[in-house]
Amino acid sequence: MKRSHRIARSIALVATLTLSGQAGAITRDEVITSAKAFVYHPWRCETQNLTASCSSTYKSEYVPGDYLGLPYDWGGYMTLFQFDQQIAAGYGAGSPYNGDVLDCTAGVDCSGFVSQCLFDTYNTTSDIPSVTTAINQSALLPGDILNKAGYHVVLFSHLLGSGEPYLYESSPPNARVNATGGWSYVSGYSPRTLPGIQGSTATDPVGTLTHPIVITSSTYTDSRNTTQSPSDVFDGCGVAPATKESGPEYVYEMSFTQPGSLTVSVSDDTGVDIDVHLYSSGNTSDCIARADVAFTTNVDCGKYYIVADTFTSGSTSYPGAYTLNVQFTPSGGSCGSGPPSYSYKGQLGGSCSKAFPYCNMTFGAETCLLTNPESNSFCSKACKVNADCSEFAGGCCEEIGNPGSGEFYCLKAPYCSTPPVDGGTGGSGGSGGAGAGGTSGQGGSGGTAPQGGSGGTPGQGGSGGTAGNGGSGGATGNGGSGGTQSQGGSGGSGTGGGQAGLGGNAPAGNAGQPAEPAVASDDSGGCGCRTSGSRPWASELAIALAIGLGAWRRRRRMSARVRGPE
């Protein structure tokens, strides 16, 4: 059982804490399961969460909407259930940059996040060395940490194919995945492990919120033992918040294509107390039914989670063997609106703004690209080729900044310097003039293809001149030139002759004009300890852009990490 701890004053972060090590063995599966639960936790910010009752100057940097991952909060250390209860009670959503440690705000800071995943009590970054053991970087295993005392701490998951680390952390603005920082992000950090941690791998075990046991039949029975569960993240249910469910649990998933009645029951042994719950999401405030033995409730079309959780009385939990029985009876009616859903902010291509440049790295969104008008601003990520930008329909990967800067970001289709597939259309040839012996105009050249694009459509031949008195026919116009071949593309072929004309000289056709190149870029956000300057997570790229011109301007933001100790 993890207890909630809120530090009253920032000056007392180190001095007032009495720390202890890990009371019992923990597995690497349990650590990673907990980390995922915090990083993938859905929650909704309401207007009431923008202020805080204990501070007249507090103003959350969040805006109303749906989010994934707990907000970053100075001194924050709490369970998911405690967070959900506090948000529902109107606590402030996270800490604003340059804000204070407050008792009336909700979320976790970097060490609060790691402590919830790894320790039995709260440990700051300055105290972590006393309860962990230093190891070589090459010896890091899932559930180990990289710590910089008085500054920041991150949780190690695994190595990517590139050899760079895949990390979990709480850093402004939220608990998140960090798969792009690389080893340079943790340069100067100390690799550390918890003495006694069990296992050498993390296996993504079944029965967790991110890997639930899927029920596919209307009648279902399953027997398990919660002492063997890797998941211990559901500590309470919104419909019965006074009942403690802080022991380990197993999570089941059941989807319905028609509404009906759902009955869930559980039986267990003497000395074991397993309760059953029904959730419409991973948020504990979305727990819609619970019982010690059985419940029956109506369900609509959609996805639900059944949780067999261990009851706790005082400090004693009652885990053990149980048998779960599920029975669904369709009503024969039509689907309703279904369980409440979340529309997360900060996704790739999602909207952002200068005032709230929130982009969630868990979705792969690294920075906010500010456009003109600002209402079109969107979240993006670094890229190398167009194929890296599959989330952007018709989009492209283009260099932002001066040519040769090497900074490429995914752009939405309207902001690509040229369309990503067609290199452009050549200009039409001019019409022949009146007079004797006119010559037809020349066809325009095809447009230049962008990176990965194909050559442009050839221009049309010019029309012959209008007949003059006694004049002879004009010369046939030349077809347009094919588009210039670029990386991954092929040039188009020139075709078509102009019509014969009678008369004077014709002007040459205009060549197709490629869009101007893009220029701009910026750094990504910072971490969990504060310095003076702009918000580290408010990384943004400003685009002074008129569609078709591609004129970018860079807005440089400080990529500072923020204050400690944590």
C-alpha positions as CSV (number, residue, x, y, z in Angstrom):
1,M,0.0,0.0,0.0
2,K,1.4,3.3,-1.0
3,R,0.5,6.2,1.2
4,S,-0.1,9.8,0.0
5,H,2.5,12.4,0.9
6,R,2.3,16.1,0.2
7,I,5.2,18.3,1.1
8,A,3.9,21.5,2.8
9,R,6.7,23.9,1.9
10,S,9.3,23.6,-0.8
11,I,12.0,24.7,1.7
12,A,11.3,21.5,3.6
13,L,11.6,19.1,0.7
14,V,14.7,17.4,2.2
15,A,14.8,18.4,5.8
16,T,11.4,17.2,7.0
17,L,11.3,13.7,5.3
18,T,12.0,10.5,7.2
19,L,12.8,8.0,4.5
20,S,12.8,4.3,4.4
21,G,13.8,1.7,1.8
22,Q,11.6,-0.9,0.2
23,A,9.7,-3.0,2.7
24,G,9.1,-6.0,0.5
25,A,10.4,-7.5,-2.8
26,I,9.0,-6.0,-6.0
27,T,9.3,-7.3,-9.5
28,R,10.3,-5.4,-12.6
29,D,6.9,-6.2,-14.1
30,E,5.2,-4.5,-11.2
31,V,7.4,-1.4,-11.6
32,I,6.7,-1.0,-15.3
33,T,3.0,-1.8,-14.9
34,S,2.7,1.1,-12.4
35,A,4.7,3.4,-14.6
36,K,2.3,2.7,-17.5
37,A,-0.7,3.3,-15.3
38,F,0.5,6.8,-14.4
39,V,1.6,7.7,-17.9
40,Y,-1.6,6.3,-19.6
41,H,-4.0,7.5,-17.0
42,P,-7.0,9.4,-18.5
43,W,-8.4,12.4,-16.7
44,R,-10.5,15.5,-17.4
45,C,-9.6,19.0,-16.5
46,E,-12.6,21.2,-15.6
47,T,-12.9,24.9,-15.0
48,Q,-12.8,24.3,-11.3
49,N,-9.3,22.8,-11.6
50,L,-7.8,26.0,-13.0
51,T,-7.7,27.7,-9.6
52,A,-6.9,26.4,-6.1
53,S,-8.6,27.0,-2.8
54,C,-5.3,27.5,-0.8
55,S,-3.8,30.1,-3.0
56,S,-5.3,33.3,-4.5
57,T,-2.5,33.6,-7.0
58,Y,-2.5,30.0,-8.3
59,K,-3.5,29.5,-11.9
60,S,-3.1,26.2,-13.6
61,E,-1.4,26.1,-17.0
62,Y,-3.9,23.5,-18.2
63,V,-7.1,24.4,-20.0
64,P,-10.3,22.4,-19.7
65,G,-10.2,19.2,-21.7
66,D,-9.1,15.6,-21.7
67,Y,-5.5,14.5,-21.0
68,L,-3.4,11.4,-20.8
69,G,-0.9,11.1,-17.9
70,L,-1.0,12.8,-14.6
71,P,0.0,16.5,-14.5
72,Y,3.4,17.5,-13.2
73,D,3.0,18.9,-9.7
74,W,5.8,20.2,-7.4
75,G,6.1,17.9,-4.3
76,G,3.2,15.7,-5.6
77,Y,3.1,12.1,-4.5
78,M,-0.2,10.3,-4.6
79,T,-2.0,7.2,-6.0
80,L,-4.2,7.3,-9.1
81,F,-7.3,7.1,-6.9
82,Q,-6.2,10.0,-4.7
83,F,-5.5,12.1,-7.8
84,D,-8.9,11.3,-9.3
85,Q,-10.6,12.2,-6.0
86,Q,-8.7,15.5,-5.7
87,I,-9.5,16.5,-9.3
88,A,-13.1,15.7,-8.8
89,A,-13.0,17.8,-5.6
90,G,-11.7,20.8,-7.4
91,Y,-8.0,20.7,-6.6
92,G,-5.7,22.6,-9.0
93,A,-4.4,20.7,-12.0
94,G,-0.7,20.5,-11.6
95,S,1.8,23.2,-10.8
96,P,2.3,26.3,-13.0
97,Y,5.8,27.1,-14.0
98,N,7.4,29.3,-11.2
99,G,4.6,28.1,-8.9
100,D,4.8,27.0,-5.3
101,V,4.4,23.6,-3.6
102,L,0.8,23.6,-2.6
103,D,-1.5,21.2,-0.7
104,C,-4.5,22.0,-2.9
105,T,-3.0,20.9,-6.3
106,A,-3.0,17.4,-7.7
107,G,-0.4,15.5,-9.7
108,V,3.1,14.0,-9.2
109,D,6.6,15.4,-9.6
110,C,9.6,13.4,-11.0
111,S,10.5,11.7,-7.7
112,G,6.9,11.3,-6.6
113,F,6.2,9.4,-9.9
114,V,9.3,7.1,-9.4
115,S,8.5,6.6,-5.7
116,Q,4.9,5.5,-6.6
117,C,6.4,2.9,-9.1
118,L,9.4,1.7,-7.1
119,F,9.3,2.5,-3.4
120,D,7.0,2.1,-0.4
121,T,7.4,5.7,0.6
122,Y,8.3,9.1,-0.9
123,N,12.0,9.5,-1.8
124,T,13.4,12.8,-3.2
125,T,16.2,12.7,-5.8
126,S,18.6,13.7,-3.1
127,D,17.6,10.7,-0.9
128,I,17.3,8.1,-3.7
129,P,21.1,7.3,-3.5
130,S,20.7,6.1,0.1
131,V,18.0,3.5,-0.9
132,T,19.4,2.3,-4.2
133,T,22.7,1.0,-5.6
134,A,24.8,2.5,-8.3
135,I,25.3,0.3,-11.4
136,N,26.9,0.7,-14.8
137,Q,24.8,2.1,-17.6
138,S,25.2,-1.1,-19.6
139,A,23.7,-3.0,-16.6
140,L,20.4,-1.1,-16.7
141,L,17.3,-3.4,-16.7
142,P,13.5,-2.5,-16.8
143,G,12.5,-0.8,-13.6
144,D,16.0,0.7,-12.9
145,I,16.4,4.4,-12.7
146,L,18.7,7.2,-13.8
147,N,19.0,9.8,-11.0
148,K,20.6,13.3,-10.7
149,A,20.5,14.2,-7.0
150,G,18.7,17.6,-6.5
151,Y,17.6,17.7,-10.1
152,H,15.6,14.9,-11.8
153,V,15.0,11.2,-12.0
154,V,13.7,9.0,-14.7
155,L,12.6,5.4,-14.9
156,F,14.4,3.1,-17.4
157,S,12.2,0.7,-19.5
158,H,14.3,-0.8,-22.3
159,L,16.6,0.0,-25.2
160,L,15.2,1.0,-28.6
161,G,16.6,-0.6,-31.8
162,S,18.9,2.5,-32.1
163,G,20.5,1.7,-28.8
164,E,18.9,4.8,-27.2
165,P,16.8,4.5,-23.9
166,Y,13.0,4.3,-23.7
167,L,12.1,6.1,-20.5
168,Y,9.2,7.0,-18.3
169,E,9.2,10.2,-16.3
170,S,7.1,13.0,-14.8
171,S,8.4,16.3,-16.2
172,P,6.5,19.4,-17.0
173,P,3.7,19.3,-18.1
174,N,2.9,15.6,-17.3
175,A,3.9,12.0,-16.6
176,R,4.9,10.7,-20.0
177,V,6.9,8.4,-22.2
178,N,10.3,9.8,-23.3
179,A,11.5,7.9,-26.3
180,T,13.3,10.7,-28.1
181,G,15.6,12.3,-25.5
182,G,18.3,9.6,-25.9
183,W,21.4,9.1,-23.7
184,S,22.2,12.8,-24.0
185,Y,19.0,13.6,-22.1
186,V,20.4,11.8,-19.0
187,S,24.0,12.8,-19.4
188,G,25.5,13.2,-15.9
189,Y,22.8,11.0,-14.3
190,S,23.7,8.0,-12.1
191,P,22.3,4.6,-13.2
192,R,20.8,2.9,-10.1
193,T,18.9,-0.2,-9.1
194,L,16.7,-1.1,-6.1
195,P,18.3,-3.8,-3.9
196,G,16.3,-7.0,-4.0
197,I,14.2,-6.1,-7.1
198,Q,13.2,-9.4,-8.8
199,G,13.5,-10.5,-12.4
200,S,15.7,-9.4,-15.3
201,T,13.0,-8.5,-17.8
202,A,9.6,-6.9,-18.1
203,T,7.2,-9.2,-19.9
204,D,4.0,-7.1,-20.3
205,P,2.0,-9.5,-18.2
206,V,-1.7,-10.2,-18.8
207,G,-4.3,-8.8,-16.3
208,T,-3.2,-5.2,-16.3
209,L,-5.0,-2.1,-17.6
210,T,-2.6,-1.9,-20.6
211,H,-2.9,-5.7,-21.2
212,P,-6.3,-6.8,-19.8
213,I,-7.7,-10.3,-19.9
214,V,-10.2,-10.1,-22.8
215,I,-13.6,-11.7,-22.3
216,T,-15.2,-12.7,-25.6
217,S,-18.2,-14.7,-24.5
218,S,-21.5,-13.8,-22.8
219,T,-20.9,-16.4,-20.1
220,Y,-17.4,-16.5,-18.6
221,T,-15.6,-18.0,-15.6
222,D,-12.0,-17.4,-14.6
223,S,-9.9,-18.4,-11.5
224,R,-6.8,-16.6,-10.4
225,N,-4.8,-15.5,-7.3
226,T,-4.2,-11.8,-6.7
227,T,-0.9,-12.6,-4.9
228,Q,0.4,-13.3,-8.3
229,S,-0.9,-10.1,-10.0
230,P,1.6,-7.5,-11.2
231,S,-1.0,-4.8,-11.0
232,D,-1.6,-2.7,-7.9
233,V,-2.9,0.6,-9.2
234,F,-6.6,0.6,-8.6
235,D,-7.0,1.7,-4.9
236,G,-10.6,2.8,-4.8
237,C,-13.8,3.1,-6.7
238,G,-15.6,6.4,-7.4
239,V,-19.1,5.1,-6.4
240,A,-17.7,3.9,-3.0
241,P,-14.7,6.1,-2.3
242,A,-14.5,5.1,1.4
243,T,-13.9,1.5,0.7
244,K,-10.2,0.7,0.4
245,E,-9.2,-1.5,-2.5
246,S,-5.4,-0.9,-2.3
247,G,-4.3,-4.5,-2.7
248,P,-3.3,-6.1,-6.1
249,E,-5.9,-6.7,-8.8
250,Y,-6.6,-8.4,-12.1
251,V,-8.2,-6.3,-14.9
252,Y,-10.6,-7.8,-17.5
253,E,-11.9,-6.1,-20.7
254,M,-15.4,-6.8,-22.2
255,S,-16.9,-5.1,-25.2
256,F,-20.6,-5.1,-26.1
257,T,-22.2,-4.6,-29.5
258,Q,-25.7,-4.2,-28.0
259,P,-27.0,-3.0,-24.7
260,G,-28.1,-5.4,-21.9
261,S,-27.7,-6.5,-18.4
262,L,-24.3,-7.5,-16.9
263,T,-24.0,-9.7,-13.8
264,V,-20.5,-10.1,-12.2
265,S,-19.9,-12.2,-9.1
266,V,-16.8,-13.4,-7.2
267,S,-16.1,-16.2,-4.7
268,D,-13.0,-16.5,-2.6
269,D,-11.5,-18.4,0.3
270,T,-11.5,-17.8,4.0
271,G,-9.0,-15.0,4.8
272,V,-9.3,-13.7,1.3
273,D,-11.4,-10.7,0.3
274,I,-11.7,-9.9,-3.4
275,D,-14.2,-7.4,-4.6
276,V,-15.5,-6.8,-8.1
277,H,-15.8,-3.5,-9.9
278,L,-17.0,-2.2,-13.3
279,Y,-15.2,0.7,-15.0
280,S,-16.0,2.6,-18.2
281,S,-12.3,3.8,-18.4
282,G,-9.1,3.6,-16.5
283,N,-10.1,6.6,-14.4
284,T,-11.3,5.5,-10.9
285,S,-14.0,8.2,-11.0
286,D,-15.4,6.2,-13.9
287,C,-16.0,3.2,-11.7
288,I,-19.8,2.7,-12.1
289,A,-20.5,-0.4,-10.0
290,R,-18.8,-2.5,-7.2
291,A,-19.7,-5.2,-4.8
292,D,-18.1,-7.5,-2.2
293,V,-19.8,-10.5,-3.8
294,A,-22.0,-9.6,-6.9
295,F,-23.6,-6.8,-8.8
296,T,-26.0,-6.5,-11.8
297,T,-26.1,-3.4,-13.8
298,N,-27.1,-2.2,-17.3
299,V,-24.4,-1.6,-19.9
300,D,-24.5,0.1,-23.3
301,C,-22.6,-0.6,-26.4
302,G,-18.9,-0.1,-25.9
303,K,-15.9,-1.2,-23.9
304,Y,-15.8,-1.8,-20.1
305,Y,-13.3,-3.0,-17.6
306,I,-14.1,-5.6,-14.9
307,V,-11.6,-5.4,-12.0
308,A,-11.2,-8.1,-9.3
309,D,-9.5,-6.1,-6.6
310,T,-8.1,-6.9,-3.2
311,F,-9.9,-5.3,-0.2
312,T,-7.9,-3.6,2.5
313,S,-8.8,-2.8,6.0
314,G,-6.6,-0.4,7.8
315,S,-3.1,-1.5,6.7
316,T,-4.0,-5.1,6.1
317,S,-4.8,-6.4,2.6
318,Y,-6.6,-9.7,1.9
319,P,-5.2,-11.1,-1.4
320,G,-5.6,-14.6,-2.6
321,A,-7.4,-17.1,-4.8
322,Y,-10.8,-16.2,-6.3
323,T,-13.2,-17.3,-9.0
324,L,-14.9,-14.7,-11.2
325,N,-18.2,-15.3,-13.0
326,V,-19.6,-13.0,-15.7
327,Q,-23.0,-13.2,-17.4
328,F,-24.3,-10.8,-20.1
329,T,-27.9,-10.8,-21.2
330,P,-28.7,-8.6,-24.3
331,S,-31.8,-6.5,-24.1
332,G,-32.5,-6.5,-27.8
333,G,-32.6,-2.7,-27.8
334,S,-30.5,-0.2,-29.9
335,C,-27.2,1.2,-28.9
336,G,-27.2,4.4,-26.9
337,S,-24.4,6.9,-26.5
338,G,-22.2,4.3,-24.8
339,P,-19.8,4.9,-22.0
340,P,-18.1,8.3,-21.7
341,S,-15.1,8.7,-24.0
342,Y,-12.0,10.9,-23.8
343,S,-10.7,13.1,-26.6
344,Y,-7.1,13.7,-25.6
345,K,-5.3,17.0,-26.1
346,G,-1.6,17.0,-27.2
347,Q,-1.8,14.3,-29.9
348,L,0.2,14.5,-33.1
349,G,-1.6,17.0,-35.4
350,G,-3.8,18.1,-32.5
351,S,-4.3,21.8,-31.8
352,C,-2.1,23.8,-29.5
353,S,-1.4,27.5,-28.9
354,K,1.2,30.0,-27.7
355,A,-0.7,30.4,-24.5
356,F,-0.9,26.6,-24.0
357,P,1.7,24.9,-26.3
358,Y,0.8,21.4,-24.8
359,C,2.0,18.5,-26.8
360,N,2.2,15.0,-25.2
361,M,5.3,13.0,-25.8
362,T,3.4,9.8,-25.0
363,F,1.7,10.3,-28.3
364,G,5.0,11.1,-30.0
365,A,4.2,14.8,-30.1
366,E,7.4,16.7,-29.3
367,T,6.6,20.4,-30.0
368,C,3.9,22.9,-30.9
369,L,4.2,24.5,-34.3
370,L,2.6,28.0,-34.1
371,T,1.0,29.1,-37.3
372,N,-0.5,32.4,-38.6
373,P,-3.3,32.4,-37.8
374,E,-2.5,30.9,-34.5
375,S,-5.8,29.0,-34.4
376,N,-4.2,26.5,-36.9
377,S,-1.2,25.7,-34.7
378,F,-0.6,22.0,-34.3
379,C,1.6,19.4,-32.4
380,S,4.4,17.8,-34.4
381,K,7.6,15.7,-34.1
382,A,11.0,15.5,-35.6
383,C,11.4,13.4,-38.8
384,K,13.8,12.3,-41.5
385,V,11.6,11.4,-44.5
386,N,8.0,11.7,-45.4
387,A,7.3,8.2,-44.3
388,D,7.9,9.3,-40.7
389,C,4.9,11.5,-40.9
390,S,2.2,8.9,-41.6
391,E,0.0,10.5,-38.9
392,F,-0.4,13.6,-41.0
393,A,-2.6,12.9,-44.0
394,G,-1.0,14.4,-47.1
395,G,1.7,15.9,-44.9
396,C,5.4,15.9,-45.4
397,C,8.8,16.0,-43.6
398,E,10.5,19.3,-44.3
399,E,13.6,21.1,-43.1
400,I,12.8,23.9,-40.8
401,G,15.4,26.5,-40.5
402,N,18.2,27.7,-42.8
403,P,19.0,25.2,-45.6
404,G,21.4,22.6,-44.2
405,S,20.3,23.1,-40.6
406,G,19.3,19.4,-40.5
407,E,16.1,20.1,-38.5
408,F,13.2,18.3,-40.0
409,Y,9.6,18.3,-38.7
410,C,6.3,16.8,-39.8
411,L,4.0,19.3,-41.4
412,K,0.4,19.3,-42.3
413,A,-0.4,19.2,-46.0
414,P,-1.3,22.9,-46.3
415,Y,2.1,23.9,-44.9
416,C,4.3,21.8,-47.1
417,S,6.4,23.9,-49.5
418,T,4.9,21.8,-52.4
419,P,2.5,18.9,-52.4
420,P,4.2,15.8,-51.2
421,V,3.2,13.6,-54.2
422,D,2.8,15.9,-57.3
423,G,5.8,18.1,-58.0
424,G,3.6,20.8,-59.6
425,T,2.1,21.7,-63.0
426,G,4.1,23.5,-65.7
427,G,2.9,26.8,-67.0
428,S,0.9,27.0,-70.3
429,G,2.5,28.3,-73.5
430,G,1.6,31.8,-74.7
431,S,-0.8,32.5,-77.5
432,G,0.6,33.5,-80.9
433,G,0.3,37.2,-81.8
434,A,-1.3,38.6,-84.9
435,G,0.8,39.3,-88.0
436,A,2.8,37.5,-90.6
437,G,4.7,34.4,-89.9
438,G,3.9,34.2,-86.1
439,T,5.8,31.8,-83.9
440,S,3.9,29.9,-81.2
441,G,4.8,30.2,-77.5
442,Q,6.9,27.8,-75.6
443,G,5.2,25.4,-73.1
444,G,6.0,25.9,-69.4
445,S,8.3,23.7,-67.4
446,G,7.0,21.2,-64.9
447,G,7.3,22.2,-61.2
448,T,10.1,21.0,-59.1
449,A,9.3,18.0,-56.9
450,P,9.8,18.2,-53.2
451,Q,11.6,15.6,-51.2
452,G,10.1,12.2,-52.1
453,G,7.7,13.8,-54.7
454,S,7.3,13.1,-58.4
455,G,7.9,15.3,-61.3
456,G,5.4,18.0,-62.3
457,T,2.8,17.8,-65.0
458,P,4.2,19.1,-68.3
459,G,3.1,22.5,-69.6
460,Q,0.8,22.8,-72.6
461,G,2.2,24.0,-75.9
462,G,1.4,27.6,-76.9
463,S,-1.3,28.5,-79.4
464,G,-0.3,29.7,-82.8
465,G,-0.7,33.4,-83.7
466,T,-3.8,34.8,-85.2
467,A,-3.7,35.0,-89.0
468,G,-2.6,38.3,-90.6
469,N,-3.0,39.4,-94.1
470,G,-1.0,37.1,-96.2
471,G,0.8,35.5,-93.2
472,S,2.0,32.0,-93.0
473,G,1.2,29.5,-90.3
474,G,3.0,29.8,-87.0
475,A,5.5,27.2,-85.8
476,T,4.3,24.4,-83.5
477,G,4.7,25.2,-79.8
478,N,7.1,23.1,-77.7
479,G,5.8,20.8,-74.9
480,G,6.6,21.7,-71.3
481,S,9.7,20.4,-69.6
482,G,9.4,17.5,-67.2
483,G,9.6,18.2,-63.4
484,T,13.0,18.1,-61.8
485,Q,13.7,14.8,-60.1
486,S,14.3,15.0,-56.4
487,Q,15.0,12.5,-53.6
488,G,12.6,9.6,-54.0
489,G,10.9,11.1,-57.1
490,S,11.1,11.0,-60.8
491,G,10.9,13.7,-63.3
492,G,7.8,14.1,-65.6
493,S,8.0,13.9,-69.4
494,G,7.3,16.9,-71.6
495,T,4.6,16.4,-74.2
496,G,2.3,18.1,-76.6
497,G,2.9,20.6,-79.4
498,G,1.3,24.0,-80.0
499,Q,-1.4,24.6,-82.6
500,A,-0.4,26.0,-85.9
501,G,-1.1,29.7,-86.2
502,L,-1.1,32.4,-88.8
503,G,0.5,35.6,-87.8
504,G,2.9,37.4,-85.5
505,N,5.4,36.5,-82.7
506,A,4.0,34.8,-79.6
507,P,5.4,35.2,-76.1
508,A,7.0,32.3,-74.3
509,G,4.9,30.4,-71.8
510,N,5.6,30.9,-68.0
511,A,7.4,28.1,-66.1
512,G,5.6,26.5,-63.1
513,Q,6.8,28.2,-59.9
514,P,7.8,26.0,-56.9
515,A,6.9,27.2,-53.4
516,E,9.6,28.9,-51.4
517,P,11.6,26.7,-49.0
518,A,10.6,26.5,-45.3
519,V,12.8,28.0,-42.5
520,A,12.5,27.4,-38.7
521,S,12.9,25.1,-35.7
522,D,13.3,24.8,-31.9
523,D,14.2,22.6,-29.1
524,S,11.9,20.2,-27.2
525,G,10.9,20.7,-23.6
526,G,12.6,20.2,-20.3
527,C,12.5,18.2,-17.1
528,G,11.7,18.1,-13.5
529,C,13.8,20.8,-11.8
530,R,13.5,24.5,-12.3
531,T,15.6,27.4,-13.2
532,S,14.6,30.9,-14.2
533,G,13.4,31.6,-17.7
534,S,10.5,30.5,-19.9
535,R,8.5,27.3,-19.3
536,P,10.7,24.3,-20.4
537,W,7.7,22.3,-21.7
538,A,6.4,25.3,-23.7
539,S,8.7,24.4,-26.6
540,E,7.2,25.8,-29.8
541,L,8.1,26.6,-33.4
542,A,6.5,29.8,-34.7
543,I,5.3,29.8,-38.3
544,A,4.7,33.1,-40.0
545,L,3.2,31.3,-42.9
546,A,0.9,32.2,-45.8
547,I,-0.3,29.0,-47.5
548,G,1.6,28.5,-50.7
549,L,4.6,30.6,-49.7
550,G,6.0,28.5,-46.9
551,A,7.8,31.4,-45.2
552,W,8.7,30.1,-41.7
553,R,10.2,32.0,-38.8
554,R,11.7,30.4,-35.8
555,R,10.7,31.3,-32.3
556,R,13.5,30.1,-30.0
557,R,12.5,29.0,-26.5
558,M,14.7,28.1,-23.6
559,S,15.1,24.4,-23.1
560,A,15.8,24.7,-19.4
561,R,15.2,22.0,-16.9
562,V,13.6,23.1,-13.7
563,R,14.0,23.2,-10.0
564,G,15.1,20.7,-7.4
565,P,15.5,19.1,-5.1
566,E,12.7,16.6,-5.7
